[in-house]
């Protein structure tokens, strides 16, 4: 009967829900964008392992698809009602989720944004994340150096995340532009650039199918497109599939962000030219540690010196290094990958 009630509750919330790791005095929640993307799967593994180690009871929730903010709001309400001490959150709508986050903080919960900063960033108590602007810059610099003189006449497409333009999407796009030598204009917005090299933007929902459709759309706009920046590796693989279907896979340079094991393999196989590797296990485990410390002492986590967030690191992974851009090869990337 208890399992039936839990299952019904999860369906009522519209979220994927995992029962607590264990009974404990300190409880926490992990709320991710989806439970299918390997990045969030690994994040959940990291949080679960650390919660077990520290004796923290963990409940996990996820949206049905990337962009499902309603389910995330419902999950926050559930965590408040359950008396959780803290929430780890990867927000689908970084602005729309803020009122629910405020409600949780007003109720005494510690709220930590993982991977994706909120808007404003201080709407959360802390952010544990990749430096997404740097992640974008690294692949932008690599693409520019790889193209050489041809970069000035490149035709660039952007496969973004969702129409709501979450901060992680904006930061990676803007970083890529800065690295490639494109003026991003408004640093808080995607799509207002006036550089003639930009073919356009399309959204992917961070998955292969979305990447394939978005790539097809951009090819219709300009079949001469030759550089693609993708929000993540599943979208990159979808883009490659669309290019291969029309015999263009060798004509287009694809770059991405994530660094999961499938993505590193795609770099090794030449599907992706380079990817910026991030570390979701570390984000999640540090988040659980912070909630436990807050529950025990009331102390909140502090950002990395000189930054507004706690930086969990990023490495450029490629087997085709270029001068002036620090990188690791796929062998080292495989040693550090996840998923």
HUDA-V883805 format. One record per residue. N is the residue number from 0. RES is the residue in one small letter. PHI is phi in degrees with one decimal (NA if undefined). Layout:
n->N res->RES phi->PHI
n->N res->RES phi->PHI
This chain:
n->0 res->x phi->NA
n->1 res->x phi->-60.1
n->2 res->x phi->-63.2
n->3 res->x phi->-65.1
n->4 res->x phi->-63.7
n->5 res->x phi->-61.3
n->6 res->x phi->-64.2
n->7 res->x phi->-63.8
n->8 res->x phi->-61.2
n->9 res->x phi->-64.4
n->10 res->x phi->-67.3
n->11 res->x phi->-63.5
n->12 res->x phi->-75.4
n->13 res->x phi->77.2
n->14 res->x phi->-125.0
n->15 res->x phi->-78.9
n->16 res->x phi->-132.0
n->17 res->x phi->-116.4
n->18 res->x phi->-64.3
n->19 res->x phi->-56.4
n->20 res->x phi->-65.1
n->21 res->x phi->-165.0
n->22 res->x phi->-76.4
n->23 res->x phi->-161.5
n->24 res->x phi->-71.6
n->25 res->x phi->-102.4
n->26 res->x phi->-120.3
n->27 res->x phi->-143.4
n->28 res->x phi->-124.8
n->29 res->x phi->-116.3
n->30 res->x phi->-122.8
n->31 res->x phi->-108.7
n->32 res->x phi->-68.0
n->33 res->x phi->-144.7
n->34 res->x phi->-115.4
n->35 res->x phi->-112.9
n->36 res->x phi->-60.7
n->37 res->x phi->-54.8
n->38 res->x phi->-60.3
n->39 res->x phi->-77.7
n->40 res->x phi->-61.2
n->41 res->x phi->-69.1
n->42 res->x phi->-60.0
n->43 res->x phi->-63.9
n->44 res->x phi->-60.5
n->45 res->x phi->-64.0
n->46 res->x phi->-66.2
n->47 res->x phi->-63.5
n->48 res->x phi->-64.5
n->49 res->x phi->-69.2
n->50 res->x phi->-62.3
n->51 res->x phi->-63.0
n->52 res->x phi->-62.9
n->53 res->x phi->-95.4
n->54 res->x phi->74.0
n->55 res->x phi->-100.2
n->56 res->x phi->-82.0
n->57 res->x phi->-118.4
n->58 res->x phi->-111.9
n->59 res->x phi->-116.9
n->60 res->x phi->-130.4
n->61 res->x phi->-152.3
n->62 res->x phi->-68.5
n->63 res->x phi->-69.9
n->64 res->x phi->-141.7
n->65 res->x phi->-65.2
n->66 res->x phi->106.2
n->67 res->x phi->-84.0
n->68 res->x phi->-74.1
n->69 res->x phi->-56.3
n->70 res->x phi->-65.7
n->71 res->x phi->-68.1
n->72 res->x phi->-61.6
n->73 res->x phi->-61.3
n->74 res->x phi->-65.6
n->75 res->x phi->-60.8
n->76 res->x phi->-57.8
n->77 res->x phi->-63.2
n->78 res->x phi->-64.6
n->79 res->x phi->-62.9
n->80 res->x phi->-62.4
n->81 res->x phi->-80.4
n->82 res->x phi->77.6
n->83 res->x phi->-63.1
n->84 res->x phi->-84.7
n->85 res->x phi->-162.3
n->86 res->x phi->-129.9
n->87 res->x phi->-103.6
n->88 res->x phi->-132.7
n->89 res->x phi->-108.4
n->90 res->x phi->-79.5
n->91 res->x phi->-78.3
n->92 res->x phi->-117.4
n->93 res->x phi->-71.2
n->94 res->x phi->-96.5
n->95 res->x phi->-64.0
n->96 res->x phi->-81.7
n->97 res->x phi->-59.2
n->98 res->x phi->-58.5
n->99 res->x phi->-67.7
n->100 res->x phi->-64.1
n->101 res->x phi->-60.4
n->102 res->x phi->-60.8
n->103 res->x phi->-65.7
n->104 res->x phi->-65.7
n->105 res->x phi->-63.4
n->106 res->x phi->-83.7
n->107 res->x phi->97.5
n->108 res->x phi->-85.3
n->109 res->x phi->-84.8
n->110 res->x phi->-115.1
n->111 res->x phi->-115.7
n->112 res->x phi->-80.5
n->113 res->x phi->-106.9
n->114 res->x phi->70.8
n->115 res->x phi->-119.7
n->116 res->x phi->-63.0
n->117 res->x phi->-80.7
n->118 res->x phi->-123.6
n->119 res->x phi->-76.4
n->120 res->x phi->-61.2
n->121 res->x phi->-79.6
n->122 res->x phi->-65.9
n->123 res->x phi->-97.8
n->124 res->x phi->-68.4
n->125 res->x phi->-161.9
n->126 res->x phi->-130.2
n->127 res->x phi->-110.4
n->128 res->x phi->-158.0
n->129 res->x phi->-65.0
n->130 res->x phi->-75.0
n->131 res->x phi->-67.2
n->132 res->x phi->-65.0
n->133 res->x phi->-65.6
n->134 res->x phi->-57.2
n->135 res->x phi->-67.2
n->136 res->x phi->-60.0
n->137 res->x phi->-60.6
n->138 res->x phi->-74.3
n->139 res->x phi->-67.7
n->140 res->x phi->-62.7
n->141 res->x phi->-62.7
n->142 res->x phi->-62.8
n->143 res->x phi->-62.7
n->144 res->x phi->-68.1
n->145 res->x phi->-65.3
n->146 res->x phi->-77.2
n->147 res->x phi->64.7
n->148 res->x phi->-62.8
n->149 res->x phi->-70.0
n->150 res->x phi->-62.1
n->151 res->x phi->-69.6
n->152 res->x phi->-117.1
n->153 res->x phi->-64.4
n->154 res->x phi->-119.4
n->155 res->x phi->-108.3
n->156 res->x phi->-119.1
n->157 res->x phi->-119.4
n->158 res->x phi->-100.7
n->159 res->x phi->-91.4
n->160 res->x phi->-90.6
n->161 res->x phi->-137.2
n->162 res->x phi->-61.0
n->163 res->x phi->-72.1
n->164 res->x phi->51.0
n->165 res->x phi->-60.6
n->166 res->x phi->-55.8
n->167 res->x phi->-60.5
n->168 res->x phi->-68.0
n->169 res->x phi->-62.3
n->170 res->x phi->-62.3
n->171 res->x phi->-67.0
n->172 res->x phi->-60.9
n->173 res->x phi->-63.3
n->174 res->x phi->-62.2
n->175 res->x phi->-59.0
n->176 res->x phi->-58.9
n->177 res->x phi->-61.2
n->178 res->x phi->-67.6
n->179 res->x phi->-85.8
n->180 res->x phi->95.8
n->181 res->x phi->-109.0
n->182 res->x phi->-75.4
n->183 res->x phi->-78.4
n->184 res->x phi->61.6
n->185 res->x phi->-65.4
n->186 res->x phi->-68.8
n->187 res->x phi->-106.9
n->188 res->x phi->-143.3
n->189 res->x phi->-101.1
n->190 res->x phi->102.0
n->191 res->x phi->-99.6
n->192 res->x phi->-68.9
n->193 res->x phi->-121.0
n->194 res->x phi->-69.4
n->195 res->x phi->-65.9
n->196 res->x phi->-74.1
n->197 res->x phi->-81.5
n->198 res->x phi->-75.1
n->199 res->x phi->160.9
n->200 res->x phi->-120.8
n->201 res->x phi->-147.6
n->202 res->x phi->-102.2
n->203 res->x phi->-124.3
n->204 res->x phi->59.2
n->205 res->x phi->68.9
n->206 res->x phi->-133.4
n->207 res->x phi->-62.4
n->208 res->x phi->-59.6
n->209 res->x phi->-63.9
n->210 res->x phi->-63.6
n->211 res->x phi->-65.3
n->212 res->x phi->-65.2
n->213 res->x phi->-64.2
n->214 res->x phi->-65.4
n->215 res->x phi->-60.5
n->216 res->x phi->-64.4
n->217 res->x phi->-69.5
n->218 res->x phi->-64.1
n->219 res->x phi->-67.3
n->220 res->x phi->-70.6
n->221 res->x phi->-156.3
n->222 res->x phi->-67.7
n->223 res->x phi->-92.2
n->224 res->x phi->-55.3
n->225 res->x phi->-135.8
n->226 res->x phi->-137.8
n->227 res->x phi->-127.9
n->228 res->x phi->-99.3
n->229 res->x phi->-117.3
n->230 res->x phi->-62.7
n->231 res->x phi->-157.0
n->232 res->x phi->-73.4
n->233 res->x phi->-57.8
n->234 res->x phi->-64.1
n->235 res->x phi->-64.3
n->236 res->x phi->-64.3
n->237 res->x phi->-61.7
n->238 res->x phi->-62.1
n->239 res->x phi->-62.1
n->240 res->x phi->-60.9
n->241 res->x phi->-66.0
n->242 res->x phi->-67.2
n->243 res->x phi->-64.2
n->244 res->x phi->-63.2
n->245 res->x phi->-115.1
n->246 res->x phi->70.9
n->247 res->x phi->-111.9
n->248 res->x phi->-61.6
n->249 res->x phi->-90.7
n->250 res->x phi->-99.8
n->251 res->x phi->-124.0
n->252 res->x phi->-91.0
n->253 res->x phi->-108.5
n->254 res->x phi->-126.9
n->255 res->x phi->-154.8
n->256 res->x phi->-138.0
n->257 res->x phi->157.5
n->258 res->x phi->83.6
n->259 res->x phi->-69.5
n->260 res->x phi->-57.9
n->261 res->x phi->-62.0
n->262 res->x phi->-68.4
n->263 res->x phi->-63.0
n->264 res->x phi->-61.8
n->265 res->x phi->-64.9
n->266 res->x phi->-65.8
n->267 res->x phi->-60.0
n->268 res->x phi->-84.7
n->269 res->x phi->86.7
n->270 res->x phi->-68.7
n->271 res->x phi->-113.1
n->272 res->x phi->-74.3
n->273 res->x phi->-157.9
n->274 res->x phi->-139.6
n->275 res->x phi->-92.7
n->276 res->x phi->-89.2
n->277 res->x phi->-117.3
n->278 res->x phi->-130.5
n->279 res->x phi->-65.4
n->280 res->x phi->-58.0
n->281 res->x phi->-66.7
n->282 res->x phi->-54.4
n->283 res->x phi->-69.4
n->284 res->x phi->-67.0
n->285 res->x phi->-65.0
n->286 res->x phi->-63.7
n->287 res->x phi->-64.0
n->288 res->x phi->-57.7
n->289 res->x phi->-66.0
n->290 res->x phi->-65.6
n->291 res->x phi->-62.4
n->292 res->x phi->-64.8
n->293 res->x phi->-63.8
n->294 res->x phi->-64.1
n->295 res->x phi->-81.4
n->296 res->x phi->-128.5
n->297 res->x phi->82.3
n->298 res->x phi->-80.8
n->299 res->x phi->-100.8
n->300 res->x phi->-67.9
n->301 res->x phi->-109.5
n->302 res->x phi->-74.3
n->303 res->x phi->-61.6
n->304 res->x phi->-55.8
n->305 res->x phi->85.8
n->306 res->x phi->-129.7
n->307 res->x phi->-92.2
n->308 res->x phi->-145.0
n->309 res->x phi->-87.0
n->310 res->x phi->-84.3
n->311 res->x phi->-95.5
n->312 res->x phi->95.7
n->313 res->x phi->-154.6
n->314 res->x phi->-135.0
n->315 res->x phi->-81.1
n->316 res->x phi->-111.7
n->317 res->x phi->-161.3
n->318 res->x phi->-98.8
n->319 res->x phi->-128.5
n->320 res->x phi->-63.6
n->321 res->x phi->-126.3
n->322 res->x phi->-64.9
n->323 res->x phi->86.3
n->324 res->x phi->-125.6
n->325 res->x phi->-67.6
n->326 res->x phi->-150.4
n->327 res->x phi->-120.3
n->328 res->x phi->-87.3
n->329 res->x phi->-68.5
n->330 res->x phi->-65.4
n->331 res->x phi->-69.0
n->332 res->x phi->-62.2
n->333 res->x phi->-66.7
n->334 res->x phi->-64.1
n->335 res->x phi->-105.5
n->336 res->x phi->-78.8
n->337 res->x phi->-140.5
n->338 res->x phi->85.9
